[in-house]
Amino acid sequence: MTAATNATTAAKADSGGLKRRIVPIVSYGILFLLAAMFLYPFLYAVLTSFKPLPIIAADPSKLLSPEWTADAYRQLRGIGVTRWAFNSAFIAVTVTLVTVAFASLAGFALARIRFSGSRVLLNGIIGTMMVPGIVLLIPMFLVLKVLGLVDTYGGLILPKLVTAYGIFLMTQFFKSVPVELEEAARIDGASIFQTYYRIVLPLAQAALIALTIATFQGSWNEFQHPLIVITVNQDLYTLPLGLALLRGNMGQNLQWNVLMAASMLTTLPMALIFLFLQRYFIQGVSYGGVKE
Amino acid sequence: MASGIKQQERQNTIAGWGFMVPALVIFAIFVVLPIIFSVVVSFTNWNGISPPSQADFVGLENYKRVLIQSGITQTDFYTALKNTTYFALFVVPAQTILALVMAVVINQQRLRFKQFFRVSYYFPSITSSIAISLLFMLMYQKDGVINNFLSTITFGLWPPVPWLNDPRGLFHIILGGLGITVQTVPSFMTTVTIGGVTLWNWISGPAVSLLAIIIMNTWTTIGTMMLIFVAALQDVPLQVYEAAAIDGATAWQAFRKITLPLLRPTTFFVVTLGLIGTFQVFDQVYVMSSGGPAKTTLTIAYLVYREGFRNTAMGIGAAIAIVLFFIIFAVTMAQRRITEGKPEE
């Protein structure tokens, strides 16, 4: 009786052990395969940007090439990609700095200062988030045209300095910060601005970083807005806009090495920032999700 | 004392509005004004070139041409509506379910290389949509990476498909396999039209060309959705699962009875984000296909741009955009009803 029970238990444990060994191998296998599916295209793009065009045309499915060249990158210099990169960086940095400043000021006021009209303002701002971006494409062009901002840096930058999402995010965050510190500071005679700047802002670091990253990423990758703002002035192309129009100009004769080179140059800065600040990217996404 | 409180109130009002001014000025000019003008322009025949003040008021003419009056504008709109709907119907469930499964797997306590998996799955989400579109255009070539991969895993059974140049509808292909083609289908399917599109064309399913963009889009956004699920999963206390395990629940039961119900608000959020995003798909279409071949990748957002900025019919474009707003609004409301209305199991 006991012996029999022991035997079945042993058999069970054995098969359990086998299962315990096989299941992880299979699941890790699937997870690594998935990772490969997400990363392989980038590896392929980087390598393709260093291949001579005839080799790509002969068999675009190959990862490696018998010969390598940096021709594509040299060609890009002639096309003016440095200028696009400068524009993209300049716009993204300006937009990010100002957005974070304006959004945190507004968020602080909406979360912390009791003033008449604040609730209406907050609801109004949240309400505009329901309007899909594409709806504003044409009227945005109209406003820019009337203000003389078409084909200018102003047109590229000014409309992007404030987002309802940014104000909303900062308001929610400031609401979650305990008030006691501020009250103490106010009693000690600090002005409202001093409490904002000295006390609350340092506490909001996590939200500020998340908003900084989200704004920078959005601005760096933005395509629709520059597409309608820039009609003739090629000096104002950003990387995504330049990239899309470069493809358009090639028509049916797509120079894949050049396109991949430009694509990877566009990707590289974001990739580097992401690798160094992964934690904050991931935090930023969860803010959006949890706070909704 | 009373005057002190009043003074405090006044001071607060000044400070409050003072803090708001920079944001409000920009917001008023570049958000509120465009929202108002989005409606105004849709009632005019503005061409986008002449000063807007010279445009004529045309009443509901643009809406009539988009929605009711037979003609190319109407056919294009309903074709775009069809394509966009198939796009959303494929992308949203696919990315939501896959992201959820990946989030649950990646969130396991004892999983190693967690950070590596998370980073690699999320990586496409941070890159430019234009760069990704160009990369996939190359991979979607007939002799490209994707056909090659599919052919390898099916041991050569997969016939190379000219992805972005293939206008055949997915459901048409399946029906064709069953012997149902445009020739054998009852004649009303090809004669009856709704919005200028025949019944047969309505049920085409997404074209192969659109499917290519669907797959790419799912691949790109899955990481973001996964991270949102992971964040929500981390809020579920472990004790809940421990208690379930003590009661003898299997992993599958725990997932069905604990994880899924607790994630309902997050799922609602992810689906809403997905719907809003997919109904506005634009960048990918602009770069990869310009709406072709045979208008099979024409989406509503692309049509708004094309009418307004290419065909100098800003009024038509604006009207389509307003219709799109109501569609997105209705769809998200409907999905809220569905998600919330589901009886608790």
Interface residues (C-beta under 8 A of the other chain):
Chain A: S27 Y28 L31 L34 A35 M37 F38 L39 P41 F42 Y44 A45 T48 D59 P60 S61 A101 F102 A103 L105 A106 F108 A109 L110 I113 R114 F115 S116 G117 S118 L121 I125 T128 M130 V131 P132 G133 I134 V135 L136 L137 I138 P139 M140 F141 L142 V143 K145 V146 L147 L158 P159 L161 V162 A164 I167 I192 F193 Y196 Q217 W220 N221 F223 Q224 L227 I228 L239 P240 L243 A244 R247 L254 W256 L259 M260 A262 S263 M264 T266 T267 M270 A271 F274 L275 Q278 F281 I282 V285 S286 G288 G289 V290 E292
Chain B: E9 Q11 N12 T13 A15 G16 W17 G18 F19 M20 P22 A23 L24 I26 F27 I29 F30 V31 V32 L33 P34 I35 I36 F37 S38 V40 V41 W46 G48 P52 M102 V105 I106 R112 F113 Q115 F116 F117 R118 V119 S120 Y121 Y122 F123 P124 I126 T127 S128 S129 I130 A131 I132 L134 L135 F136 M137 L138 M139 Q141 D143 G144 V145 N147 N148 W219 G223 T224 L227 I228 V230 A231 A232 D235 T266 F269 V270 I276 F279 Q280 F282 D283 Y286 V287 I300 A301 V304 Y305 G308 F309 M314 G317 A318 A321 I322 L324 F325 I328 F329
